[in-house]
Each structure stands twice: as C-alpha cells, then as structure tokens.
Amino acid sequence: MRLFRKVALTAVSVLALTAAMSPNVHADDKDKELETRFAAADKNNDGKLTAEEAKAMPRVSKNFSRIDKAQLGYVTLEQLKSMSR
C-alpha cells in the first residue's frame, strides 16, 4: 500500500508540474510565431510596422489604431506581445 501511495503522489506531482508549466510553453510558442510573422511583415526591417506593413497581419491591421495608442503611425513587436497577453 505504501508503494502505491508513493507512486500515486509522484504521478500527481508530475501532472501538477506539467499543468503549471504548460501556459509558459504555450506563451513561448505564441511569442515565437508572432516574432516570425512580425519579421515577415516588417519589409524595411526597422522593427516597426506601419499601417501598410500591418496589412500582412489582418488582426493587427484591423486593430492598428487601438494598438498605436500614441498615434505614432507604427506599432512595435513589444506592443503586439503586450496586446496578445
């Protein structure tokens, strides 16, 4: 019975750790995908997307003015990451 209890507690611990780590893994994957899509859309490689460049990312384009709160005429990768969280 003791062995079963140890095995059961170990299994529960592993499952709890896996569940706790899953959001971070998923977030990392989302960030990598966003970085890749941003780099492809950023045609002049200046680290910013203009409204024209953002057309390559439909959701960004649709929400461009909401993301560009300071009305600078561009959005950055960091702004997009903060909006996606």
PESUL-V997992 format. One line per field, one symbol per residue. burial: 1 if it has 9 or more other C-alpha atoms within 8 Angstrom, else 0. Layout:
burial=???
This chain:
burial=0000000000000000000000000000001001101110110000011110111010011001001100000111101110000
